[in-house]
Amino acid sequence: AELRGHTGGLYALTYSPLDGFLLASAGADRTVRIWDLRTMEVLWIMRAHGDHVTTVDWSPTEPFTLATGGWDRKFRLWQIGPEEVEACRGRGDCSQITAPRALGRHPQLVWRVSFAPGGHLVAACHGAVGQSPTVVIYEVATGTVVRRLGRHKDTPLAITWSADGSILASAGMDKRVMLYDGHGTGDDLPQGDLDDDEEKQSWIADLLEYSAGGNRSDSSQNRSQDEGSATGPD
């Protein structure tokens, strides 16, 4: 058997954990398609991404709720309402879905999305050529970012949750697998090292010297201008 409809290469496939006859696919044609394997037909086409769609995942708890991400640096959260589901699966009146429930903007390409087992969180990872490699966690109910995890040195390409949601793992181009507390609430981003007392005093001295030098320079310039005005041409 073969499912036809995409007009570009495919990046991701995933079955619905709540309905084994539903399969979602994401591709370079900027669409996500949801297929009914009983009829071998596409039910819905989601067309809100502006570039390749690299990843798609189903909510494990909410029927017809999905997350996607792509090269347009967007995270999108979708929910197909019960009326649309009934119209499509019951009467064959299916429509294209163009309005996501929530949208998140990322500074770099989004490579993977992954729902937590409880369905209340969804993680997305982004990065490009070592720039801004970060895992972002969204709250599904509100679509807002609740955590940022940035310990990778290069693009994270894969993320997954443990079965109980207690650990979030990510891996990427830096050859590292990072493990995070899945129940944590704070960000985990690299911070610059703090200055010690000697460094702080040195910074203060440099600042004072710079300020004094600037004032002297301004004063000298003002005096020169005054003298020039007083001894103007005869």
N, C-alpha and C positions, 0 to 999 in steps of 0.2 A: 504494500500500500504506500501511497505517497500523498502528502499534503502540499498543494500548490497555491501560491498567491503572493509570496514575497518576491520582490523584484531586485533584491540585493542579498549579499551574503548574510548569514545568521551568526549571532554571537551567543545566544542563550536560549535554553529550553527548560521548562519546569512544569511539572504536573501540579494541579491543585491538590493539597492535602485533604480537602474536604469533599472533593468530587473527582474521582479517578478518571472520569471521561473528559475532563477539561485539561487542555494543554495550552500553555502560553509560550509564544516565541517572540524573540526580539532581534531586529536586524538593521542592516546598513541602509535600508529604504526608509528609515526614520519612523517605523511603525512597530507596534506590538499587536500581535494577532492572537485571539483566543479561539481555539478549535474545539469542536464537539466530536469526539472520537466515535460516537455512536453513528453519526451521519457522515463523518469525514468532511465536514464543512466548517468554514470559519463563521463564528458567531459575531464577534466584535473586532473592529480595527481601531486602535488608539493612535491618533495622529497629532500629538502635541509637541513632540520633540523636534528640534531644528537640525539635528545631525544624527549620526549613527546611534542607535539604541544598543548599548552593550550589555545590559543586565536587566533581569526581571525576576521578581519573587512574589509568591502568594502569601497572604496572611494565613497563619495556622489556625486562627480562631474566628475571623470574620469572613463569611462567604463573599466572594466576588470583590475582594479588596486586594490590590496589588501595589507593589512599588517598582519603579523603573529608574534608570539613570543612563546617561550617555555622553557623547562627545560635545554636546551643546552646553556641558557643565551644569546640567539641571538634574535635580532629584524630583521625581513626581510620585505622588500618592494618589491612587485611583480607587474609586468605589462605584460599582455598578449597582444602581438601586433595584429594589424588588419589583417595581413596576416594569422597568426595562428588562429585567430577567424574565418575567412572565410573558411580556410581549414577544421577546426573542425566542425563548425556548418553548413557549406554549403555542404561539401563533405564527412563528417564523418571521415576525416583523422586527428585524434587527437593525440597529443604527450604528453609525460611527461615533465613537466616543472622543471628544476633543477637549473636554474641560476636566482636568484633574481636580481632586478634592483638595490637594495641598501641593505647594511648589517650594523647592529649596534651591538656592543659587550657590554654586561652588566655584572656587577660584580656578580649578583645573578640571580635567576630564574625569567623569565618574565611571568607575570600572565595575564595581559590584555593589549590590544591595542585598541585605539579608535580614529577615524578620527574626526577632527573639522568639523562643518557644511559646512564651505567654501571649504573644501578639501585641503587646502594649508598646514595644520598642522596635525600631528598624534601623539598621546600621547601613551607612554608605561610605565607600572609600574613594578618594580622589587623589590625583597627582599627575605630573607630566615631566619627564626628564629631570627628576629630582626636585621639582619645585612643589612646595606646599603639600608634601605627602601627609595626608591626614585621614583619620577615620572619624566620621561624624555620626552621632546617634540622635535620631528623631523620636519624639513622642508621637505615637500614631493618632491618639485622640485629638491632638491640637495641630499636628504637623510642624511643631517647633523644635529647634535644636536644643537638646538638654545636656549633651556632652561633646567634647572634642578631644581626640586622642591622637597625638602627633609624634610618636617615638620612632617612626620609620625614617631612614636616611634617603630612601628613594621610593618610587611609586608603589603603593600597596595595590595589589591586583586581586586579592582574595580575602574574604572574611567569612567567618562561620561562628555560630553559637554552640555551646555545649548543650546536651539534651535537656538539662535543667535550667539553662540560662545563666548559670553562675559564672561562666567564663566566655569571653569574646576573644576569638583568635583572629589574627590578620597576618598576611604574608605578602612579600613583594619583591621588587627588583633588587633590594639591598641584601637578599639571601637570608633574611631573618624572619622568624616566626615570633610575633609578639602576642603575649597573653595579657588580658585586662580583666579586672573585676567586673563581671556582668551586672552586678547589683550596685556598683559604685555610682556616685552622683557628681563627682567633681571632674574637671578637665584634667588631662594628663598631657601637657605640652612642654617641650624643652624650654628651660629658662636659662638666661645667661648667669654666669657665676657672680656672686655678690662681691662688692669691693670690701677689703678689710679696712681697718682704721687708718693705716698708713696711706693706702690708696685714696681714701676719702679726703684726708688732710692735703694730699698732693693735688687732688682735683680742686679743693677750695683755694689753695695757694695760687694755682694756675688761673682760676677764675678771677681772683682779686687782682692779680698782676695784669690780666687781660683788660679788666675793667679800668684799672688805673691808667694803663697805657692808652686806652681809648680816650679817656678824659683828657690826658695830657696832650694827646694829638689834636683833639678838638680845640683845646685852649690855645695851643700854638697856632693852629690854623686861624682861629678867630683873631688872635693878636696880629698875625700877618695881614689879615684882611683890613683890620683897623688902621695899621700903619700905612698900608697902601692907600687907604682912603684919605688919611691925613696929609700925605706927601704927594698928592695927585699932581698932574701936570700943571705947570705954570701957565 
